[in-house]
C-alpha cells in the first residue's frame, strides 16, 4: 500500500521526542532547526527532564500531548525506538522521522529494523530514515533535521534525495546558489523508499530538477514508475549511482553475466528513461545548476568564447574526450565574427576573442551574440576565469548579462579552475540566472547532459516490433535449438545440421557448402576450451579427420555449420535481473568480450534506431566503418539483428536466465550470429 507522505513532508504539527537543550545533541538541533526555519505549525517538545525547551513547553511523553500529531520526530537512541513507536501508534501520530542507526536487535529480540517496519505497517505510518539526517521542505519552511544547516536557504526548483546523509548536508551548504524545494536524507528507507519521495516531489509543481545520490534501489517497480513519471513531465533526473565497480556474480553461465556486473542494469535503466548519470558530486553540482537555470538547448552543439588561446585549446581537448560537439559556424556567424575580431584571430568555434583588449566588453558581447544566433549552436559558454581583481571589474559579468538577454539559448560562464572563482562575481551572475560552471571537465560534462537531452527530445517515436509478440520461447537443449530460436526471431544464423556419424556429416557438408565449422554437440560447457570447435575445414578429408578426433574425445554428435567470412565481431547477451528483468548487453565480441571492457546495456525491446545509438556508444564502433582497407559492415543489418534479439530477450523474461551470442559477425553483406548459448531460467 502506498502511504501518503503529506503528514511527514508537509506536517501541521510536529512532536520532537528527545528534545533537549544540551548543546550539540540531536534533540537540541531538532528543536533549533524547526525554530530557525520558521515552521508555522505546532511544535511539541517531549522530554520528562524539562519543563520547557528553547521557549517551548515540554511534556514527559507523546501520550501527554493530548492530541495526535502529523509527525513524530524520534530523536532518541536505538534502545528507545521500539517503545516510542508503540506510543506513536497509541496516540495516532501519522508519520515518523528517525535519526538513529536502527541497526542491531530490538530489546525484545529480532531485528530492530524489522520490528520498526512491522509496527509502522500496523499503524499505516510512513517513516523517514532511520540512519539518516531527516529532511528540509525549504519552500514550506519545515526543517526536520537533527544537525545544523544554513539558515539563509531560499526555495527553488531542485529536489535532492540522498542515501548519504553527509552529501545531504553538503548540498545544503553549497556556495553556488543552488536553491531547493525539498532535500531528503532517505537513510535506511525502513518503509519509505526513494521512489516515494520522487513521486511526492514531482507532484509539487515547483520541481524543475530531480537529483539523486543512490546506493541501491529498494522498490524496483516503484523506481521505474517514478522515472517514467519524470520523463513524461519532462523533469530532468540527475543521478549519481555508487557501486559501479562492484564485481559481477562469482558463478556465471555466460559471458554476458560476467561483463554486465552489477552496474549494467542501472546503465540500461537510466538510458531507457533519459536519466543523466553523473560520476562525481562536482559534476552533479554543475549539472544541477545548469538544468535549474531552466533554459533548454536548441541544437546538439556548443559554441565557446574565450579570453585565452591556451584555455581554448584545453576546452577543445576536453570536449573531444567527454563527447561535446563543437560545430563549425555558418557563413553568417563567420562573417560577423570577422568584422568583430582583431586581426590574427580566427572566426571559428571555439573563439579566442582576446586581442588588444580594446573595447573588450563590446567584443565579447558581439561574439557571444553571433554564435548564439547560429542554428547549429544549442548552447553557449563564455569561458573566462572569474578571478578576484585588485579593482573590481564587472566587464565579464556585464558582457554575459547583455548577451544572455539577447538570446533564449542556454548561456553559461565556464571557469576552468574551481578554486579561483570569485564568489561575489559568481553570485551576481547566478542571481541573474546565468549558471557559473566550475572546472573544465565537469562543466563540459554538464553541458553534454543538456545537449543530450535536446537530442533525445527530437527522436522519433520508437518503431513497432519486427517479430510477432506471440512468438514462443521454448525450453531449450543444445546449440542447435538455440540457433533455431534466433532464426525464428529473424536473426540471421549460418546454415547448419546436427549429425551423429561421419557418413551423415559428409552428406550434410555437401548441402551446407565448404568451408565447414565443426562443433561438438555433446554436453560440453566450454567447447572452445575443450577443443570442441574446429574451423576452416575445406574438404572431405579434413572434415573426416576433424570428426574422428572430436568423436573420440567428446562423443559422436556434432554440429556442422557454414563458415561465415571474416568481419567485425560483436557480442550480444541477455541477463534476467532479479529486480528489473531482462537487460541486453551489446559488446565487443569474440576474444575481446573478456579482455576488453567495451559494452553497452539497454532495456529491451529497442528498435533499429535504438540499436544504432547503442552501437555508437561502443569504443570499437569505428571498426564497423571499415579500417585498413577493409570494407564497412552493413550497419542496417546489424542494427536489425540487435533489435530482433532485444525482442527475444523481452519475450524470454521469466523463461530465459541468460543468453550469450558470441560472436555476431558483421560484414559488408550482413550480420550473422554464429555461436549461441541460451540458459533456461
Buried (B, 14 or more C-beta within 10 A) or exposed (E): EEBBBBBBBBBBBBBBBBBBBEEEBBBBBBBBBBEBBEBEBBBBBBBEEBEEBBEBEBBEBBEEBEEBBBBBBBBBEBEBBBEBBBBBBEBEBBBBBBBBBBEEEBEEEEBBBEBBBBBBEEBEBBBBBBBBBBBBBBBBBBBBBBBBBEEEBEBBBBBBBBBBBEBBBBBBEBEBBBBBBBBBBBBBBBBBBBBBBBBBBBEBEBBBBBBBBBBBBBBBEBBBBBBEBBBEEEBBBBBBBBEBEEEBEEEBBBBBBBBBBBBBBBBBBBBBBBBBBBEEBBBBBBBBBBBBBEBBBBBBBBBBBBBBEEBBEBBBEBBEEBEBBBBEBEEEBBEBBEEBBBEEBEBBBBBBBBBEEEEBBBBBBBBBBBBBBBEBBBBBBBBBBBEEEEEEEBEBBBBBBBBBEEBEBBBBBBBBEBEEBBBEBBBBBBEEBBBBBBBBBBBBBBBBBBBBBBBEEEEEEEEEBBBEEEBEBEEBEBBBBBBBBBEBBBBBBBEBBBBEEBEBBBEBBEEBEBBBBBBBBBEBEEBEEBEBBBEEBEEBEBBBEBBEEBBEEBBBBBBBBBBBEEBBBBBBBBBBBEBBBBBBBBBBBBEBBBEBEBBBBBBBBBBBBBBBBBBEBBEBBEBBEEEEEBEBBBBEBBBBBBBBBBBBBBBBBEBBBBBBBBBBBBBEBBBBBBBBBBBEE
